[in-house]
């Protein structure tokens, strides 16, 4: 699966728990708050002044490095 900026933060963290560290490194610390269920990655990034393209690129690096089950 490719992560896109229109996905909710919660959906990404639920599917890829290891992505939490990427959100945190980029300064998006609200991965566990109730808003993350409704807020897209782009909305969260914009609200916190984060470069959404860099964030999504790093999130996709995490997905790409995941070992198949």
C-alpha positions, 0 to 999 in steps of 0.5 A: 500500500502506498501512503497518500496525503489524503489518508487519515493519520489514524489509518496509517498508524493503525496499519503501520504502527512503526510510522508513529516515529516518522510522524513524531520526527516531523513534529506531528505529535498528535498521532494518538489524539481523537482528531487523528481519526478524522484528520488527513495527513495533509490537514495535520501537516498544514495545521502544524506547518509541516512539509506534507510531501517530505512527511509522506515520502518518509512514511512511504520509506517505512512501508517499503522497508517493512518485511513481508509477513 
